[in-house]
């Protein structure tokens, strides 16, 4: 359900010209997988040193795959 909601937001952004053409389902799946993985990693690690690097990498992914250039 969450993944479908994200896909619909991405599709809406594409329709409005905010996002570039992409596969909303794939981007939503990637976003959901990243969120789930981050939750697991956060609960199994003693430190949060990795969070900033993951945020930066996810930002790079969105810039390449979703945001209009």
C-alpha positions as CSV (number, residue, x, y, z in Angstrom):
1,X,0.0,0.0,0.0
2,X,2.8,2.4,0.9
3,X,4.7,1.6,-2.3
4,X,1.6,2.2,-4.4
5,X,1.1,5.6,-2.7
6,X,4.7,6.6,-3.5
7,X,4.2,5.4,-7.1
8,X,1.1,7.6,-7.4
9,X,2.9,10.6,-6.0
10,X,5.7,10.1,-8.6
11,X,3.2,9.7,-11.4
12,X,1.4,12.9,-10.3
13,X,4.7,14.7,-10.3
14,X,5.5,13.5,-13.8
15,X,2.0,14.6,-15.0
16,X,2.6,18.0,-13.5
17,X,6.1,18.3,-15.1
18,X,7.9,18.3,-11.8
19,X,9.5,14.9,-12.3
20,X,11.2,13.5,-15.4
21,X,9.9,10.5,-17.1
22,X,10.6,7.3,-15.1
23,X,9.0,4.1,-14.0
24,X,7.0,5.2,-10.9
25,X,6.6,1.6,-9.7
26,X,10.4,0.9,-9.9
27,X,11.3,4.1,-8.1
28,X,8.7,3.4,-5.4
29,X,10.0,-0.1,-5.0
30,X,13.6,1.3,-4.6
31,X,12.4,3.9,-2.1
32,X,10.5,1.3,-0.1
33,X,13.4,-1.1,-0.1
34,X,15.8,1.6,1.1
35,X,13.4,2.6,3.9
36,X,13.0,-0.9,5.0
37,X,16.7,-1.6,4.9
38,X,17.5,1.5,6.8
39,X,15.1,0.5,9.5
40,X,16.7,-2.9,9.9
41,X,20.2,-1.5,9.8
42,X,19.4,1.2,12.3
43,X,18.1,-1.4,14.8
44,X,21.1,-3.7,14.3
45,X,23.9,-1.2,14.5
46,X,25.4,0.6,17.5
47,X,26.1,3.8,15.6
48,X,24.6,6.1,13.0
49,X,27.7,7.0,11.1
50,X,26.3,5.6,7.9
51,X,23.1,7.6,7.7
52,X,24.5,10.8,6.1
53,X,26.2,8.7,3.4
54,X,23.0,6.8,2.6
55,X,21.0,10.1,2.5
56,X,23.5,11.6,0.0
57,X,23.4,8.5,-2.2
58,X,19.6,8.4,-2.2
59,X,19.6,12.1,-3.1
60,X,21.9,11.3,-6.0
61,X,19.6,8.5,-7.1
62,X,16.6,10.8,-7.1
63,X,18.4,13.5,-9.0
64,X,19.3,11.0,-11.7
65,X,16.1,9.1,-11.9
66,X,13.3,11.4,-10.8
67,X,14.0,15.1,-10.7
68,X,13.7,17.2,-13.8
69,X,17.1,18.4,-15.0
